[in-house]
Each structure stands twice: as structure tokens, then as C-alpha cells.
Amino acid sequence: MIFDVNSIRQDFPNLHQTVNGKPLVYLDNAASTHKPQSVIEAVRKFYSEYNANVHRALYRYATEATEAYEASRDKVARLINAPDRRSIIFTSGTTESINLIAYAWGRHNLGPGDEILVTEMEHHSNLIPWQLTARDTGATLKFIPITADGALDLSNPDQYFTARTKLVAFIQQSNVFGTINPAKQIIEMAHQVGALTIVDAAQSVPHHQVDMTELDCDFLAFSGHKMLGPTGIGVLYGKPELLEAMEPFLGGGEMIQSVTMEKSTWNEIPWKFEAGTPKIAQVIGLGTAIDYITAIGFEAIVKYEKELTDYALSALSALEGITIHGNAHQRGPVISFNVKDVHPHDLAQFLDQEGIAIRAGHHCTQPIMQKLGVPATSRASFSLYNTKAEIDILIESIANTIRFMTG
Ligand SMILES: Cc1ncc(COP(=O)(O)O)c(C=O)c1O
């Protein structure tokens, strides 16, 4: 398929809005992306044509809903090259996926003397669950430090990967620096000391091929809403033998096999971890988002998003008084920066007047802000529907803001 951004843009109704009379320039894709019409239509069609609960009734629409729901599981498995569809658990998002492991695995397998290794680059979603786990189990949290370039400092691995390390939890692509971490290398180092791994892939799965067979991670988490899919849906990938050995996370309907007043046995995986009525419409919508991404293909997506990112990086760095955070060789389409004498919140508000949506804040990474010595940064993040013309508008508006704010 030929990559044609103008025709791609036609598929996204939200991109054609105006803000303050100006065309919307949406550059907050690391927070959440817009949805193509096909995803919106898939959700509408479910609710208006075959709405029913799944896995529990034999009438026609219930069967149709169940088939569509389970077909999405196959699409997710194919997307990330997971050899076994039982590895794919639907959750509400990356946050819930990581918490599932923290509760169903961490609370039962960790204790005093054990170490949980995370990095200084984590989103709060991959930090707070481990702080709580450490607090509740007596395990210790350790951190792989970051370099001035916004990369992981893996120069002293023996300091971090030890016989005590039981779990390594790390972000594959930074939502602040854009850095793509050497996931395979980290997973190998973890496995060498007998530790399990969980990869926060919220920012990587939407942007490049993430392959379970190649990575060999034990668990991986991502969110639908950052990859053109609905909100309220996420994925936890887990190796089947680990999921089978784990205790359930939430108890209730669907996750059981048999129940007496005194005790119960559990459903097979993945349903053991999908208690209650699942997110049926969202799962179907996610499957359609995967169809959309797959039809374009990651090869074209990576190439195009790199072009946009390189273009934005060189235009931004040509502006006076800009500090760009992170300079990793391998990076995704996320740029965080500060403008001298202009608070990120002021910049975001000025840009909003021009119809430009960027993010200003700590990006759920307060420890990174502390390292950088700033209260907040501005962040522009791109998706496959953004254009160089939009980046031109961004750059011109930042330049205007600088002129206005600093005289
Ligand atoms: C790297 C990373 N991890 C985790 C999350 C949390 O995702 P969600 O809010 O969809 O659970 C985000 C969202 O911003 C993220 O960027």
C-alpha cells in the first residue's frame, strides 16, 4: 500500500475540527490518538446491530458478539507475533495490565531480600505498582539510571542485575524522551539472573513492530487508545505457563470453572483474568484499529513518523532558547522541550489559541522532571496522520510565543 497521508487524514473525522476558528493541529498523540472512521463504525455497529454479552448465551447476537470479541484476540496475537492466543488478556489499559502482574504475580512471589528492578525513565504506571508491591511484600526497588541524553545507562549491569533480582519492569519507548530502549538486551540480562520481565509497551506497540517471539519477554502491556483504538481497552501479554501458574487478579463471573459456597476453581487462561462482563465494544474497536494499522504496515509507519520527527527536531532546535530533552539515536515520534523564560503551560495555552494541541506537564513522570530540574516540559508527539505542514505551524507559533513572551 502506498503511504498517502492526505488520504489517511480523510479517515479521521476528528482531524477536521477547528479550534478558535483555526484548523486543529493535534500533536498530543502520545497521550491518546484519534480514531479512524472504521473504528468508530465498528463500535457503532456492535451497539446498534448485535449488542449482547459474550461467552454465555446461545442466541444469534450473543454468538456474533463472542466471535467478534475472540477474533480481536487473534488480531492482537498476530500483531505482536504471540504464538499462543491464550497469552492475550484484555484489560482496561496499560495501567491495569501492569497492576494485574503486581497483584496476581508480585504479591505471591516476592518477599524480603527480593529485588524489583525498574528504570528512572518509567511512567508512573510502571513505578507506583512496584512501589506498592515493594511496600506490601518487603521486596526492594532498584533503578537503572538514565544518562544526560535520556537513554538508559546500562554500563554497569552487574550492579543492577543480580541473583536477588526477581522482576525487571521497564519502558520500551519513553513517553518523554522518545528513546527506544534496547529491550531484547535488557530481557536477556534479566533472564541470565533468573528474573522475569514486564515491558511497558504503551508507546512502542503503536509505532513499530513489537514481536513476542523475538523479544522473549514474560509480560508486556499496552493500551488501545494510543493506537487508534477506543479508550478503556488494553492488553496484557503473558507467557501461557506463567499465566497458568498465577493466582487470579479479580474474582467474579467468567473467571471461574466451578463454584461452591466454600471454594471455586478457575477458568482456563486467558478468561481466568477477564472477570465480569468484558469490554466488548472496545475489544471489537481495537481489532478494527489493528486492521487499520496492519493495512498500512509498520514499515511505512516507521519511515513516515521518523521523517516527521527528524523534520520537527531540526526545526525546533533552530529556534532560539529551546532545550530538547533526550537525544537517543533510536527514538520514536515524541519530543519534549523547554523554552527559555516561557513556562510550558503558558506555551500550551498560546498554542491552543492557534488550534495547536500539545501537552504541557510532567507526563506522569515526576522523577524524570526532578532529574531534569524542571517542573514540567512541553511535548509534541506525532502519529501517522500528522504532516510537515502541521509542524511548520507549530514552529511558527512557538516562535511567535517566544517573541510575545520575551519581547
Ligand atoms: C509509557 C506509558 N506507560 C503507561 C501509560 C498508561 O497508559 P494508560 O493510561 O492507557 O493505562 C502511558 C500513558 O500515557 C504511557 O505513556
The ligand as a Gaussian input file, in Angstrom:
#p B3LYP/6-31G(d) Opt

LIG

0 1
 C        4.749000       4.757000      28.670000
 C        3.383000       4.733000      29.224000
 N        3.030000       3.763000      30.073000
 C        1.802000       3.675000      30.583000
 C        0.837000       4.594000      30.253000
 C       -0.518000       4.442000      30.844000
 O       -1.440000       4.087000      29.884000
 P       -2.997000       4.028000      30.233000
 O       -3.328000       5.354000      30.859000
 O       -3.657000       3.846000      28.908000
 O       -3.201000       2.903000      31.166000
 C        1.153000       5.632000      29.385000
 C        0.154000       6.668000      29.063000
 O        0.454000       7.817000      28.893000
 C        2.451000       5.706000      28.859000
 O        2.817000       6.681000      28.016000

